[in-house]
Amino acid sequence: MSELTPKQVVARLDEHIIGQNDAKRAVAIALRNRWRWKLLAPEMRREVTPKNIIMIGPTGVGKTEITRRLAQLTGAPFVKVEATKYTEVGYYGRDVESIIRDLVEAAIQIVKFEKRKEVLPRAQSLAEDRLLDLLVPSDRGWNAPEDEEAEARHERTREKFKEMLVAKQLEDREVEIRVEKSHSPVQVFSNMGMDQMDPNFQNMFEKLMPKQSQNRKLSVRQAREVLIEQEVEALMDQNVISEEAITLAESSGIVFIDEIDKIAGESEGSKSADVSRQGVQRDLLPIVEGTTVQTRYGNVKTEHILFIAAGAFHRSRPSDLMPELQGRFPLRVELSPLSRDDFLRILTEPARSLTQQYIALLETEGVQVEFTEDGLLAVADIAWNLNQSAQNIGARRLHTVLEKLLEEISFEGPDLEGQTVCVDADYVKQRLGPSTVSEDLSKFIL
């Protein structure tokens, strides 16, 4: 877990997200509390639970981005889920426990990445030995008499090939290697996803299904990568990876539940066929409160997983959620709608901002794009006005406006090599003037 202070976390988030200081402070404190929790005595640690957060605000103001960047800062397992994807137990669809299974899968990938770095040098050495065995096979059979001269000759040849292999002089030579493939249960049970299968059944099924292997002719360059991955897999202890991943998910995992406002409401006794509301809230409650979820890698306790929920709450309020669920999200942060000035800052301030992305993309064609201050102001003004006159989709409106603005340059890019295009207020007015916007408003509405 990162030892970043709350101020440092906010400063890092400021590099990518404009405004929303209250939300940034809330998640920064939550992150620091995770670090503090790890330093507590074991008996106290059992009593302290994360303070889950609900973010309230319109779409496109940074709710998801704040949480995603937070997970990147910490290297913590992170999953983003849509509350509307889940159904009440007993109905066809994904059950809420699959959220935790997805979180463990994310943790497995993090642990594997770290373990891979540890075993990679050894795996590269073993893969090189296997390549040499393929390039310089031994002439001796298992029952052939020893021939010291032939053995010495073979070793000299092998050393020469090793030097050539290290010098990358044999990259295009073909070798034949054996590649294993295993069956996936999804291929057999096509109407059932892996997350809907009982974890014990998954493991049993994978052990029962025979692994298929086939011989493939590959260049040395391609074979090296395949052999390295095979050796990496062989060197990594899967049991250790599973144990560490479960510990990581339990102590550092972050779950972002988006669109939680869509499962709020529904009066008692309703006969609605919508099974993604009250029933999903009831199923979410034990997960957020703290329960044990069975996964294919082992049991996972959810008491100390940080849950961050978000929703626009246009037609409902947080108080429409079940009281028990509300109580498990004690921190509520309201995100403000984006202003015209916010749009201008979004275009210029974040690291790898939208304008920088377009400049970099067109530089690959040899086209230089320059945005002037008045041009950026005009773009921000148009995006803000469109959000006021149509559905407000927040900063996502900038994507559609910039795409339309640079559509012709992007299309003609291969023929504009060596040219410089200046995007100023006049250029914006020509491409996206009031008459153009009013005549073709549909192009800007998602």
Secondary structure, DSSP 8 states (H G I E B T S, - for coil): -----HHHHHHHHHTT--S-HHHHHHHHHHHHHHHHHHTS-HHHHTT-----EEEE--TTSSHHHHHHHHHHHHT--EEEEEGGGB--TTSSSB-THHHHHHHHHHHHHHHHHHHHHHHHHHHHHHHHHHHHHHHS-----TT----HHHHHHHHHHHHHHHHHHHTT-STT-EEEEEEEE---HHHHSTTS-GGGS-HHHHHHHHHHS--EEEEEEEEHHHHHHHHHHHHHHHHS-HHHHHHHHHHHHHHH-EEEEE-GGGGS---TT---S--SSHHHHHHHHHHHH--EEEETTEEEE-TT-EEEEEE--SS--GGGS-HHHHHT--EEEE-----HHHHHHHHHSSTT-HHHHHHHHHHTTT-EEEE-HHHHHHHHHHHHHHHHHS---TTHHHHHHHHHHTHHHHHHGGG-TT-EEEE-HHHHHHHH-HHHHHHTGGGG--
